[in-house]
Amino acid sequence: MASTKIYLLDLKDRGLAISSIGHIQTKAEAKALITNILQGRNNKTKKKTLPLSTSSFFSTLFSKSQKHLHNAFKVIDPPFHSSVDSCPAFGGNFAPVEELEPTDCEVIMGELPLTFNGVYIRNGPNDAQNQPGHLLDLFFGDGMLHSLQLSNGHARYCSRYVKTYKYMIERDAGSPLFPSASSLYKIVDLLRFLMAILTGHLDPMKGSGVANTSLAFFANKLVALCEYDLPYAINLTENGDIETLGRWEFDGKPKLLANMTAHPKVDSETKETFAFRWSLIFPHLTFFRFDENGIKQKEVPIFSIKQPSFFHDFAITKRFAIFHETQLVVSPMKVMMGRGKLVDYQPGKTPRIGVIPRNSLNDSEMKWFEIQGFNTIHILNAWENGDDEIVVLAPNIASFYNAFDENVEIKLEKVTINMKTKNVSRNILSPRNLDFGSINPCYVGKETRFTYLGVNTEASMKMSGVVKIDLKMGGEVGRRFYGLGCFGGEPLFVRRNPEDTMSDEDDGYLVSYVHNEQTNESKFLVMDAQSPELDIVAMVKLPRRVPYGFHGLFLAKDQIPNYSIFPVNELKCNT
């Protein structure tokens, strides 16, 4: 078969012609423009030049004309009305900020403990392509890391985008190329995405994630995560800067739609890391683990999950891994038809908890326990109580109808499951709305006495304060509210002395970025986790506002990985 070639105008002349196109107002004009561009025609001239390959032509033309194609597609976009709320998700202190190089900060209250040496990093969404008409919700904003280097009583702040494949290719294109969950119903966004793939400007094998949800440290690697892509390896420099090394393809080669949970669990004793990935196609959930060297072990598909439920977090104990299937189901087709959200609430579905031996080679030993009305996004911890009982600690969302607005009701529950009798008991530990919690990381998978959570009084990611819950006492034993118009995020527990293995479980600090919406200033707070009022130990004034975000991590100075001994090719990271 003869090779197909296209004779076209000189691309330089074509670029001038395209740039001179005026406003497109009718569907006929839009369709004519698209047809002429894709067929290599121009009504004003009949000039021909040397033949170019189809892919080369489309690739060059895409770079020169994608904005005009976007305008044309927009005119013929069907008048679907999405139920997705495209309200100002990135307004107020959710609004994006620019990157900021390492900048020294002022301690304006108290003193940073001299033993408090390391780096606090918090992840969160920051819309890099903030363009009118581009629907985007917080969960799909580009990941930005906000770090505070702490050394000998001094602090240095830095913020950098996670240089994901999506971020880099959209930065070079100057416009969004990947559709978000909020824009799957927009034909213009889908066509632009498909055209970018067909012209070779976008390789779906390299991922589409934004790495905006959390951070994890395991196998001597610091990674930024989101649940629909693989981790991105992060380097922290000596002067406090943040570098993205690349995508960590731990399977050894690129795979389409490869992903990993944003909440892996590290066993502090065995140094193993446990994780999972989800899929729209069966099997919808696959469990796996890494050994202490970061080598991925055999995957365990969970065949007893029959629909693509939304799995964000999970838990481990000494012997088991625990998964929670909620009433949320992923439904992309509803969004594409303009009839629903990507994650859809099914009130007729009964939530359940699944327990599987964490070293299983298959899911034959998976046990499920139905728990009416128990819907949780985050699981704080889980542990074993004897041979037969499992205890799960998690904030329960009463209804997903209003899970992300000021009317949300989230109550911290302690759920005890007897795996032999299948009896389930539940205990609410606080009347407050609580979420975004943390524990002493040394107690992951072990019985926990203390947990610390943000107090949710407005939007789901704005915490007006923090409380300390004592499970032994059965309630709240510490609290601090940030003040009128001031909101923080996840209160992260940091051990006072990481080298002291005999210290009390609550011997440490709580840290968080806190923003004052009245003065538009942000601060970093260090609070004493053992005091009843969670007394402020130190307050650092930050050089500019820090947007609200998701999850953070603290690395002690001796934990910060030295990537000079881990070349990028050995990490199997692709930029």
Secondary structure, DSSP 8 states (H G I E B T S, - for coil): ----EE----HHHHHHHHHT-----SHHHHHHHHHHHHHT--TT-----S-EEHHHHHHHHHHHHHHHHHHHHHHH------SS--S-TT-GGGS----EEEEEEEEEEE---TT--EEEEEEEE--SS--TT----GGGS-EEEEEEEEETTEEEEEEEE---HHHHHHHHHTS--S--GGGTT-HHHHHHHHHHHHTTS--GGG------SEEEEETTEEEEE-TTS--EEEEE-TTS-EEEEEEE-TTSS--TT----S--EE-TTT--EEEEEE-SSSS-EEEEEE-TT--B---EE-TT--S-B----EEE-SSEEEEEE-SEEE-HHHHHTTSS-SEEE-TTS--EEEEEETT-SSSTT-EEEE-TT---S---EEEEETTTEEEEEEEEES-GGGTTSTT--EEEEEEEEETTT--EEEEE--SS-EEEEE--GGGTTS--SEEEEEEESSSTT-EEEEEEEETTTTEEEEEEE--TTEEB---EEEES-TT-TTS-TT-EEEEEEEEETTTTEEEEEEEETTSTT--EEEEEE-SS-----S-EEEEEGGGS--GGGS-HHHHTEE-
